Amino acid sequence: MKTEPTSREGLTLHHLELARPDLKGMRINAALSPGDFLVVVGRNGAGKSTLLQTIMSLLPPAQGEVWLGEDQVAELRPRDRAARMSLVTSTPPRHAGITVRATMELALRAAGLPVDRSSVEDGMKRAGIAVWADRRLDHLSDGMAQRVMVARAALQGREVMVLDEPTAFLDVVGKEDILSQLHHCRTSGTIVVLASHDLDAVAASGAVTHWLHLHPGSGLGSTFHEGGFAVQEAREALRREHR
């Protein structure tokens, strides 16, 4: 599928090739509009984390570009990029002495926005974490802390949220809480890009609008699917791979 950069709002991956020698030749094209939810699937080593870091311009691509509306992400100033995009990793950071409220305030500072108490309070309420506002992040469980990091990302990057296995190591309830938060973000117009091995939980969330299958060594190395997440199709495709 050929995807050209577009002047509309949204996220476009245009002839993107990842800067990893073992993934040479993989070509990724995708176009997402505000409110879209993309799940990225692939076997271990298929390049999911590398792709997410490339989208965030933490790694340069071997070829191609990532566009956010009319802007190439790589050409945005770091402060501007932080105001429009955010990243959540699989393991929440543990900063001793920093409260949940202070963690949320850091999101506004990262985006170059004034630390507005009402915005912070509203963000915590939307995420259902206001009751933990004065608790230290390192005193929360992994699931609780990850809910805070998703809420922080939602407050910071209003246009795109990129998440790398955010439900890893969480229990069933923790996974449901995180995916419920992301569903709310997409219904508010944020583009969500999620890499996950937990296909059933992601499918059960009902949030997915597109999915991207990374399969290096086969064809162009990726397949972009528009429409809801066909979890059984994805599982069967992954089983056919030999990695």
C-alpha positions as CSV (number, residue, x, y, z in Angstrom):
1,M,0.0,0.0,0.0
2,K,1.4,3.4,-1.0
3,T,0.8,6.2,1.5
4,E,1.8,9.7,0.6
5,P,2.3,12.5,3.2
6,T,-0.9,14.4,3.6
7,S,-1.8,18.0,4.6
8,R,-4.7,16.7,6.8
9,E,-4.3,16.2,10.5
10,G,-3.0,12.8,11.4
11,L,0.1,10.5,11.5
12,T,1.6,9.2,8.3
13,L,4.4,6.7,7.9
14,H,5.8,7.2,4.4
15,H,8.0,4.5,2.9
16,L,9.6,4.0,6.3
17,E,12.5,1.7,6.7
18,L,14.0,1.0,10.1
19,A,17.7,1.6,10.8
20,R,18.4,-2.0,11.9
21,P,20.6,-4.2,9.6
22,D,18.5,-7.3,10.2
23,L,15.3,-5.4,9.1
24,K,16.8,-4.1,5.9
25,G,14.2,-4.0,3.2
26,M,11.2,-3.8,5.5
27,R,8.9,-1.0,4.1
28,I,6.2,0.5,6.3
29,N,3.4,2.7,5.1
30,A,0.4,3.7,7.2
31,A,-2.0,6.7,7.5
32,L,-3.9,7.4,10.7
33,S,-6.5,10.1,11.4
34,P,-7.4,11.8,14.8
35,G,-9.1,9.2,17.0
36,D,-7.6,6.2,15.2
37,F,-6.1,3.4,17.3
38,L,-3.3,1.3,15.7
39,V,-2.1,-1.9,17.3
40,V,1.4,-3.1,16.1
41,V,1.9,-6.9,16.1
42,G,4.9,-9.1,15.3
43,R,7.0,-11.8,16.6
44,N,10.0,-11.1,19.0
45,G,12.6,-9.2,17.0
46,A,10.2,-8.0,14.3
47,G,11.0,-4.4,15.0
48,K,8.0,-3.2,17.1
49,S,10.0,-1.2,19.6
50,T,12.4,0.1,16.9
51,L,9.4,1.3,15.0
52,L,7.9,3.1,18.0
53,Q,11.2,4.8,18.7
54,T,11.5,5.8,15.1
55,I,8.0,7.3,15.1
56,M,9.0,9.4,18.2
57,S,12.2,10.4,16.4
58,L,14.3,8.8,19.1
59,L,15.9,6.8,16.3
60,P,16.5,8.0,12.7
61,P,14.9,5.9,9.9
62,A,17.1,4.3,7.3
63,Q,14.7,5.7,4.7
64,G,11.4,7.4,4.6
65,E,9.6,9.8,6.9
66,V,7.2,10.1,9.7
67,W,4.7,13.0,9.2
68,L,2.4,14.6,11.8
69,G,0.0,16.6,9.7
70,E,2.2,18.8,7.4
71,D,5.3,18.5,9.7
72,Q,8.0,15.9,9.5
73,V,8.4,14.6,13.1
74,A,12.2,14.6,12.8
75,E,12.2,18.3,12.0
76,L,10.1,19.4,14.9
77,R,11.9,21.0,17.8
78,P,12.0,18.7,20.9
79,R,9.7,21.0,22.9
80,D,7.2,21.1,20.0
81,R,7.3,17.3,19.5
82,A,6.8,16.8,23.3
83,A,3.7,19.0,23.1
84,R,2.2,16.9,20.3
85,M,3.4,13.4,21.0
86,S,4.1,11.2,24.0
87,L,5.7,7.8,24.8
88,V,4.9,5.2,27.4
89,T,7.3,2.3,27.9
90,S,6.5,-1.1,29.3
91,T,8.0,-0.3,32.7
92,P,7.0,2.8,34.6
93,P,9.9,4.9,35.9
94,R,10.3,4.9,39.7
95,H,11.4,8.3,40.9
96,A,11.7,8.3,44.7
97,G,9.9,11.2,46.3
98,I,8.0,12.3,43.3
99,T,4.2,12.2,43.8
100,V,1.6,11.4,41.3
101,R,0.6,15.1,41.1
102,A,4.2,16.1,40.5
103,T,4.5,13.4,37.8
104,M,1.5,14.9,36.0
105,E,2.9,18.4,36.4
106,L,6.1,17.2,34.6
107,A,4.0,16.4,31.6
108,L,3.0,20.0,31.2
109,R,6.6,21.2,31.7
110,A,7.8,18.8,29.1
111,A,5.3,20.2,26.6
112,G,6.3,23.8,27.5
113,L,2.9,24.5,29.0
114,P,2.2,26.4,32.2
115,V,1.7,24.2,35.2
116,D,-2.0,24.7,35.5
117,R,-3.5,23.0,38.6
118,S,-6.9,22.6,37.1
119,S,-5.5,20.8,34.1
120,V,-3.6,18.5,36.3
121,E,-6.6,17.8,38.5
122,D,-8.8,17.2,35.5
123,G,-6.3,14.8,34.0
124,M,-6.1,12.8,37.2
125,K,-9.9,12.7,37.5
126,R,-10.3,11.5,33.9
127,A,-7.9,8.7,34.5
128,G,-9.4,7.7,37.8
129,I,-6.1,8.4,39.7
130,A,-6.9,11.5,41.7
131,V,-7.2,9.5,44.9
132,W,-3.4,8.8,44.6
133,A,-2.4,12.4,43.9
134,D,-0.2,12.8,47.0
135,R,1.2,9.3,46.9
136,R,4.8,8.7,45.7
137,L,5.1,7.0,42.4
138,D,7.6,4.4,43.8
139,H,5.0,3.4,46.4
140,L,2.4,2.4,43.8
141,S,2.0,-1.1,42.3
142,D,3.2,-1.6,38.7
143,G,-0.4,-1.4,37.4
144,M,-1.2,1.7,39.4
145,A,2.0,3.4,38.3
146,Q,1.4,2.5,34.7
147,R,-2.1,4.1,34.8
148,V,-0.3,7.3,36.0
149,M,2.2,7.2,33.2
150,V,-0.7,6.8,30.6
151,A,-2.5,9.7,32.2
152,R,0.7,11.7,32.1
153,A,1.2,10.9,28.4
154,A,-2.4,11.9,27.7
155,L,-1.9,15.3,29.3
156,Q,1.4,15.9,27.5
157,G,1.0,14.6,23.9
158,R,-2.4,15.8,22.8
159,E,-2.2,14.5,19.2
160,V,-0.4,11.2,19.4
161,M,0.3,8.6,22.1
162,V,2.9,5.9,21.4
163,L,2.9,2.9,23.8
164,D,5.4,0.0,23.9
165,E,3.9,-3.0,25.7
166,P,2.3,-0.9,28.5
167,T,0.3,-3.9,29.8
168,A,3.3,-6.1,30.2
169,F,3.6,-7.8,33.6
170,L,0.2,-6.4,34.7
171,D,-2.7,-8.5,36.0
172,V,-6.1,-8.8,34.2
173,V,-7.6,-5.8,36.0
174,G,-4.5,-3.7,35.4
175,K,-4.6,-4.5,31.7
176,E,-8.3,-3.6,31.5
177,D,-7.7,-0.3,33.3
178,I,-4.9,0.7,30.9
179,L,-6.8,-0.2,27.8
180,S,-9.9,1.6,29.1
181,Q,-7.8,4.7,29.5
182,L,-6.5,4.4,25.9
183,H,-10.0,3.9,24.6
184,H,-11.0,7.2,26.2
185,C,-8.0,8.9,24.7
186,R,-8.9,7.9,21.2
187,T,-12.5,8.9,21.6
188,S,-11.2,12.3,22.6
189,G,-9.4,12.5,19.2
190,T,-5.9,11.4,20.2
191,I,-4.2,8.9,17.8
192,V,-3.0,5.9,19.8
193,V,-0.2,3.6,18.5
194,L,0.2,0.5,20.7
195,A,2.7,-2.4,20.3
196,S,1.5,-5.4,22.1
197,H,1.7,-9.2,22.3
198,D,-1.5,-9.4,24.3
199,L,-3.8,-9.7,21.4
200,D,-6.9,-11.0,23.2
201,A,-6.9,-8.1,25.7
202,V,-6.4,-5.5,23.0
203,A,-9.1,-7.0,20.9
204,A,-11.5,-7.2,23.9
205,S,-11.0,-3.4,24.5
206,G,-13.0,-2.7,21.3
207,A,-10.7,0.3,20.7
208,V,-8.7,-0.8,17.7
209,T,-9.4,0.8,14.3
210,H,-6.3,-0.4,12.4
211,W,-3.5,-2.9,12.9
212,L,0.0,-3.2,11.5
213,H,1.7,-6.6,11.1
214,L,5.5,-6.5,11.0
215,H,6.9,-9.6,9.2
216,P,10.5,-9.0,8.2
217,G,11.8,-11.3,5.5
218,S,8.4,-11.8,3.8
219,G,7.2,-9.5,1.0
220,L,7.6,-5.9,1.9
221,G,8.0,-6.8,5.6
222,S,4.8,-5.2,6.8
223,T,1.1,-5.2,6.2
224,F,-1.2,-2.3,7.2
225,H,-4.8,-3.3,7.8
226,E,-7.7,-0.8,8.0
227,G,-10.7,-1.7,10.1
228,G,-11.1,-3.4,13.4
229,F,-8.5,-5.8,14.8
230,A,-8.9,-9.3,13.3
231,V,-7.3,-11.1,16.2
232,Q,-7.6,-14.6,14.9
233,E,-6.2,-13.6,11.5
234,A,-3.3,-11.9,13.3
235,R,-2.6,-14.9,15.5
236,E,-2.6,-17.3,12.5
237,A,-0.3,-15.0,10.5
238,L,2.1,-14.9,13.4
239,R,2.1,-18.7,13.7
240,R,3.0,-19.0,10.0
241,E,6.2,-17.1,10.7
242,H,9.5,-18.8,11.6
243,R,11.6,-16.5,13.8
